[in-house]
Amino acid sequence: MHWDVTKYVILFIIAISIQYTLNKILYELKEIKKNLIKKM
C-alpha cells in the first residue's frame, strides 16, 4: 500500500517537471522566433 502512494507521488513530480520543461522550451522558441522576425 505504502509503495503505491510513493509511486504516484514520484510520477506526479515527474509529470510536473516535464510540463515545466516543455513550457520553458516553448517560451524560448517563441522568443527566438520574435528575434528572427526582428532581424528580417
mmCIF file of the N, C-alpha and C atoms, coordinates in Angstrom:
data_MODEL
# 
_entry.id   MODEL 
# 
loop_
_atom_site.group_PDB 
_atom_site.id 
_atom_site.type_symbol 
_atom_site.label_atom_id 
_atom_site.label_alt_id 
_atom_site.label_comp_id 
_atom_site.label_asym_id 
_atom_site.label_entity_id 
_atom_site.label_seq_id 
_atom_site.pdbx_PDB_ins_code 
_atom_site.Cartn_x 
_atom_site.Cartn_y 
_atom_site.Cartn_z 
_atom_site.occupancy 
_atom_site.B_iso_or_equiv 
_atom_site.pdbx_formal_charge 
_atom_site.auth_seq_id 
_atom_site.auth_comp_id 
_atom_site.auth_asym_id 
_atom_site.auth_atom_id 
_atom_site.pdbx_PDB_model_num 
ATOM 1   N N  . MET A 1 1  ? 0.838  -1.196 0.000   1.00 0.00 ? 1  MET A N  1 
ATOM 2   C CA . MET A 1 1  ? 0.000  0.000  0.000   1.00 0.00 ? 1  MET A CA 1 
ATOM 3   C C  . MET A 1 1  ? 0.881  1.257  0.000   1.00 0.00 ? 1  MET A C  1 
ATOM 4   N N  . HIS A 1 2  ? 1.821  1.303  0.929   1.00 0.00 ? 2  HIS A N  1 
ATOM 5   C CA . HIS A 1 2  ? 2.685  2.485  1.039   1.00 0.00 ? 2  HIS A CA 1 
ATOM 6   C C  . HIS A 1 2  ? 3.451  2.712  -0.272  1.00 0.00 ? 2  HIS A C  1 
ATOM 7   N N  . TRP A 1 3  ? 3.908  1.631  -0.897  1.00 0.00 ? 3  TRP A N  1 
ATOM 8   C CA . TRP A 1 3  ? 4.689  1.743  -2.128  1.00 0.00 ? 3  TRP A CA 1 
ATOM 9   C C  . TRP A 1 3  ? 3.853  2.379  -3.233  1.00 0.00 ? 3  TRP A C  1 
ATOM 10  N N  . ASP A 1 4  ? 2.566  2.047  -3.304  1.00 0.00 ? 4  ASP A N  1 
ATOM 11  C CA . ASP A 1 4  ? 1.693  2.628  -4.332  1.00 0.00 ? 4  ASP A CA 1 
ATOM 12  C C  . ASP A 1 4  ? 1.666  4.146  -4.218  1.00 0.00 ? 4  ASP A C  1 
ATOM 13  N N  . VAL A 1 5  ? 1.500  4.638  -3.005  1.00 0.00 ? 5  VAL A N  1 
ATOM 14  C CA . VAL A 1 5  ? 1.433  6.082  -2.792  1.00 0.00 ? 5  VAL A CA 1 
ATOM 15  C C  . VAL A 1 5  ? 2.738  6.729  -3.256  1.00 0.00 ? 5  VAL A C  1 
ATOM 16  N N  . THR A 1 6  ? 3.855  6.149  -2.857  1.00 0.00 ? 6  THR A N  1 
ATOM 17  C CA . THR A 1 6  ? 5.161  6.695  -3.242  1.00 0.00 ? 6  THR A CA 1 
ATOM 18  C C  . THR A 1 6  ? 5.296  6.736  -4.750  1.00 0.00 ? 6  THR A C  1 
ATOM 19  N N  . LYS A 1 7  ? 4.854  5.646  -5.402  1.00 0.00 ? 7  LYS A N  1 
ATOM 20  C CA . LYS A 1 7  ? 4.944  5.560  -6.855  1.00 0.00 ? 7  LYS A CA 1 
ATOM 21  C C  . LYS A 1 7  ? 4.154  6.693  -7.505  1.00 0.00 ? 7  LYS A C  1 
ATOM 22  N N  . TYR A 1 8  ? 2.951  6.956  -7.000  1.00 0.00 ? 8  TYR A N  1 
ATOM 23  C CA . TYR A 1 8  ? 2.124  8.021  -7.597  1.00 0.00 ? 8  TYR A CA 1 
ATOM 24  C C  . TYR A 1 8  ? 2.735  9.396  -7.363  1.00 0.00 ? 8  TYR A C  1 
ATOM 25  N N  . VAL A 1 9  ? 3.299  9.597  -6.177  1.00 0.00 ? 9  VAL A N  1 
ATOM 26  C CA . VAL A 1 9  ? 3.949  10.880 -5.883  1.00 0.00 ? 9  VAL A CA 1 
ATOM 27  C C  . VAL A 1 9  ? 5.109  11.096 -6.845  1.00 0.00 ? 9  VAL A C  1 
ATOM 28  N N  . ILE A 1 10 ? 5.915  10.074 -7.067  1.00 0.00 ? 10 ILE A N  1 
ATOM 29  C CA . ILE A 1 10 ? 7.065  10.190 -7.982  1.00 0.00 ? 10 ILE A CA 1 
ATOM 30  C C  . ILE A 1 10 ? 6.571  10.493 -9.392  1.00 0.00 ? 10 ILE A C  1 
ATOM 31  N N  . LEU A 1 11 ? 5.556  9.771  -9.845  1.00 0.00 ? 11 LEU A N  1 
ATOM 32  C CA . LEU A 1 11 ? 5.009  10.019 -11.188 1.00 0.00 ? 11 LEU A CA 1 
ATOM 33  C C  . LEU A 1 11 ? 4.492  11.445 -11.304 1.00 0.00 ? 11 LEU A C  1 
ATOM 34  N N  . PHE A 1 12 ? 3.842  11.916 -10.261 1.00 0.00 ? 12 PHE A N  1 
ATOM 35  C CA . PHE A 1 12 ? 3.286  13.268 -10.238 1.00 0.00 ? 12 PHE A CA 1 
ATOM 36  C C  . PHE A 1 12 ? 4.400  14.301 -10.382 1.00 0.00 ? 12 PHE A C  1 
ATOM 37  N N  . ILE A 1 13 ? 5.469  14.107 -9.608  1.00 0.00 ? 13 ILE A N  1 
ATOM 38  C CA . ILE A 1 13 ? 6.609  15.036 -9.664  1.00 0.00 ? 13 ILE A CA 1 
ATOM 39  C C  . ILE A 1 13 ? 7.239  15.008 -11.055 1.00 0.00 ? 13 ILE A C  1 
ATOM 40  N N  . ILE A 1 14 ? 7.407  13.823 -11.621 1.00 0.00 ? 14 ILE A N  1 
ATOM 41  C CA . ILE A 1 14 ? 7.974  13.711 -12.970 1.00 0.00 ? 14 ILE A CA 1 
ATOM 42  C C  . ILE A 1 14 ? 7.095  14.453 -13.968 1.00 0.00 ? 14 ILE A C  1 
ATOM 43  N N  . ALA A 1 15 ? 5.789  14.251 -13.876 1.00 0.00 ? 15 ALA A N  1 
ATOM 44  C CA . ALA A 1 15 ? 4.858  14.906 -14.800 1.00 0.00 ? 15 ALA A CA 1 
ATOM 45  C C  . ALA A 1 15 ? 4.984  16.426 -14.701 1.00 0.00 ? 15 ALA A C  1 
ATOM 46  N N  . ILE A 1 16 ? 5.088  16.937 -13.478 1.00 0.00 ? 16 ILE A N  1 
ATOM 47  C CA . ILE A 1 16 ? 5.203  18.388 -13.290 1.00 0.00 ? 16 ILE A CA 1 
ATOM 48  C C  . ILE A 1 16 ? 6.502  18.906 -13.891 1.00 0.00 ? 16 ILE A C  1 
ATOM 49  N N  . SER A 1 17 ? 7.601  18.190 -13.677 1.00 0.00 ? 17 SER A N  1 
ATOM 50  C CA . SER A 1 17 ? 8.862  18.685 -14.223 1.00 0.00 ? 17 SER A CA 1 
ATOM 51  C C  . SER A 1 17 ? 8.872  18.624 -15.737 1.00 0.00 ? 17 SER A C  1 
ATOM 52  N N  . ILE A 1 18 ? 8.240  17.602 -16.332 1.00 0.00 ? 18 ILE A N  1 
ATOM 53  C CA . ILE A 1 18 ? 8.145  17.538 -17.797 1.00 0.00 ? 18 ILE A CA 1 
ATOM 54  C C  . ILE A 1 18 ? 7.345  18.731 -18.298 1.00 0.00 ? 18 ILE A C  1 
ATOM 55  N N  . GLN A 1 19 ? 6.210  19.003 -17.655 1.00 0.00 ? 19 GLN A N  1 
ATOM 56  C CA . GLN A 1 19 ? 5.367  20.125 -18.042 1.00 0.00 ? 19 GLN A CA 1 
ATOM 57  C C  . GLN A 1 19 ? 6.144  21.429 -17.973 1.00 0.00 ? 19 GLN A C  1 
ATOM 58  N N  . TYR A 1 20 ? 6.881  21.599 -16.871 1.00 0.00 ? 20 TYR A N  1 
ATOM 59  C CA . TYR A 1 20 ? 7.673  22.818 -16.664 1.00 0.00 ? 20 TYR A CA 1 
ATOM 60  C C  . TYR A 1 20 ? 8.717  22.971 -17.773 1.00 0.00 ? 20 TYR A C  1 
ATOM 61  N N  . THR A 1 21 ? 9.410  21.863 -18.078 1.00 0.00 ? 21 THR A N  1 
ATOM 62  C CA . THR A 1 21 ? 10.443 21.904 -19.114 1.00 0.00 ? 21 THR A CA 1 
ATOM 63  C C  . THR A 1 21 ? 9.839  22.248 -20.460 1.00 0.00 ? 21 THR A C  1 
ATOM 64  N N  . LEU A 1 22 ? 8.703  21.626 -20.797 1.00 0.00 ? 22 LEU A N  1 
ATOM 65  C CA . LEU A 1 22 ? 8.049  21.903 -22.082 1.00 0.00 ? 22 LEU A CA 1 
ATOM 66  C C  . LEU A 1 22 ? 7.666  23.372 -22.176 1.00 0.00 ? 22 LEU A C  1 
ATOM 67  N N  . ASN A 1 23 ? 7.095  23.911 -21.102 1.00 0.00 ? 23 ASN A N  1 
ATOM 68  C CA . ASN A 1 23 ? 6.703  25.322 -21.111 1.00 0.00 ? 23 ASN A CA 1 
ATOM 69  C C  . ASN A 1 23 ? 7.910  26.221 -21.342 1.00 0.00 ? 23 ASN A C  1 
ATOM 70  N N  . LYS A 1 24 ? 9.032  25.887 -20.697 1.00 0.00 ? 24 LYS A N  1 
ATOM 71  C CA . LYS A 1 24 ? 10.244 26.693 -20.853 1.00 0.00 ? 24 LYS A CA 1 
ATOM 72  C C  . LYS A 1 24 ? 10.732 26.632 -22.300 1.00 0.00 ? 24 LYS A C  1 
ATOM 73  N N  . ILE A 1 25 ? 10.742 25.429 -22.880 1.00 0.00 ? 25 ILE A N  1 
ATOM 74  C CA . ILE A 1 25 ? 11.193 25.276 -24.270 1.00 0.00 ? 25 ILE A CA 1 
ATOM 75  C C  . ILE A 1 25 ? 10.292 26.076 -25.206 1.00 0.00 ? 25 ILE A C  1 
ATOM 76  N N  . LEU A 1 26 ? 8.976  25.956 -25.014 1.00 0.00 ? 26 LEU A N  1 
ATOM 77  C CA . LEU A 1 26 ? 8.038  26.693 -25.868 1.00 0.00 ? 26 LEU A CA 1 
ATOM 78  C C  . LEU A 1 26 ? 8.267  28.190 -25.760 1.00 0.00 ? 26 LEU A C  1 
ATOM 79  N N  . TYR A 1 27 ? 8.464  28.655 -24.536 1.00 0.00 ? 27 TYR A N  1 
ATOM 80  C CA . TYR A 1 27 ? 8.695  30.093 -24.322 1.00 0.00 ? 27 TYR A CA 1 
ATOM 81  C C  . TYR A 1 27 ? 9.957  30.543 -25.055 1.00 0.00 ? 27 TYR A C  1 
ATOM 82  N N  . GLU A 1 28 ? 11.020 29.761 -24.932 1.00 0.00 ? 28 GLU A N  1 
ATOM 83  C CA . GLU A 1 28 ? 12.276 30.131 -25.584 1.00 0.00 ? 28 GLU A CA 1 
ATOM 84  C C  . GLU A 1 28 ? 12.139 30.096 -27.101 1.00 0.00 ? 28 GLU A C  1 
ATOM 85  N N  . LEU A 1 29 ? 11.399 29.135 -27.616 1.00 0.00 ? 29 LEU A N  1 
ATOM 86  C CA . LEU A 1 29 ? 11.176 29.087 -29.069 1.00 0.00 ? 29 LEU A CA 1 
ATOM 87  C C  . LEU A 1 29 ? 10.443 30.339 -29.539 1.00 0.00 ? 29 LEU A C  1 
ATOM 88  N N  . LYS A 1 30 ? 9.439  30.770 -28.765 1.00 0.00 ? 30 LYS A N  1 
ATOM 89  C CA . LYS A 1 30 ? 8.709  31.991 -29.120 1.00 0.00 ? 30 LYS A CA 1 
ATOM 90  C C  . LYS A 1 30 ? 9.647  33.187 -29.162 1.00 0.00 ? 30 LYS A C  1 
ATOM 91  N N  . GLU A 1 31 ? 10.523 33.276 -28.155 1.00 0.00 ? 31 GLU A N  1 
ATOM 92  C CA . GLU A 1 31 ? 11.476 34.390 -28.098 1.00 0.00 ? 31 GLU A CA 1 
ATOM 93  C C  . GLU A 1 31 ? 12.398 34.362 -29.318 1.00 0.00 ? 31 GLU A C  1 
ATOM 94  N N  . ILE A 1 32 ? 12.896 33.182 -29.670 1.00 0.00 ? 32 ILE A N  1 
ATOM 95  C CA . ILE A 1 32 ? 13.791 33.044 -30.829 1.00 0.00 ? 32 ILE A CA 1 
ATOM 96  C C  . ILE A 1 32 ? 13.058 33.495 -32.092 1.00 0.00 ? 32 ILE A C  1 
ATOM 97  N N  . LYS A 1 33 ? 11.806 33.053 -32.216 1.00 0.00 ? 33 LYS A N  1 
ATOM 98  C CA . LYS A 1 33 ? 11.014 33.428 -33.395 1.00 0.00 ? 33 LYS A CA 1 
ATOM 99  C C  . LYS A 1 33 ? 10.872 34.948 -33.475 1.00 0.00 ? 33 LYS A C  1 
ATOM 100 N N  . LYS A 1 34 ? 10.564 35.572 -32.335 1.00 0.00 ? 34 LYS A N  1 
ATOM 101 C CA . LYS A 1 34 ? 10.427 37.038 -32.297 1.00 0.00 ? 34 LYS A CA 1 
ATOM 102 C C  . LYS A 1 34 ? 11.712 37.703 -32.786 1.00 0.00 ? 34 LYS A C  1 
ATOM 103 N N  . ASN A 1 35 ? 12.841 37.234 -32.278 1.00 0.00 ? 35 ASN A N  1 
ATOM 104 C CA . ASN A 1 35 ? 14.131 37.815 -32.654 1.00 0.00 ? 35 ASN A CA 1 
ATOM 105 C C  . ASN A 1 35 ? 14.411 37.620 -34.135 1.00 0.00 ? 35 ASN A C  1 
ATOM 106 N N  . LEU A 1 36 ? 14.067 36.454 -34.667 1.00 0.00 ? 36 LEU A N  1 
ATOM 107 C CA . LEU A 1 36 ? 14.282 36.194 -36.096 1.00 0.00 ? 36 LEU A CA 1 
ATOM 108 C C  . LEU A 1 36 ? 13.448 37.154 -36.939 1.00 0.00 ? 36 LEU A C  1 
ATOM 109 N N  . ILE A 1 37 ? 12.197 37.357 -36.546 1.00 0.00 ? 37 ILE A N  1 
ATOM 110 C CA . ILE A 1 37 ? 11.314 38.258 -37.298 1.00 0.00 ? 37 ILE A CA 1 
ATOM 111 C C  . ILE A 1 37 ? 11.884 39.673 -37.267 1.00 0.00 ? 37 ILE A C  1 
ATOM 112 N N  . LYS A 1 38 ? 12.397 40.092 -36.109 1.00 0.00 ? 38 LYS A N  1 
ATOM 113 C CA . LYS A 1 38 ? 13.005 41.424 -35.997 1.00 0.00 ? 38 LYS A CA 1 
ATOM 114 C C  . LYS A 1 38 ? 14.174 41.570 -36.976 1.00 0.00 ? 38 LYS A C  1 
ATOM 115 N N  . LYS A 1 39 ? 15.008 40.518 -37.065 1.00 0.00 ? 39 LYS A N  1 
ATOM 116 C CA . LYS A 1 39 ? 16.185 40.584 -37.933 1.00 0.00 ? 39 LYS A CA 1 
ATOM 117 C C  . LYS A 1 39 ? 15.792 40.706 -39.400 1.00 0.00 ? 39 LYS A C  1 
ATOM 118 N N  . MET A 1 40 ? 14.729 40.056 -39.790 1.00 0.00 ? 40 MET A N  1 
ATOM 119 C CA . MET A 1 40 ? 14.252 40.144 -41.167 1.00 0.00 ? 40 MET A CA 1 
ATOM 120 C C  . MET A 1 40 ? 13.717 41.549 -41.407 1.00 0.00 ? 40 MET A C  1 
# 
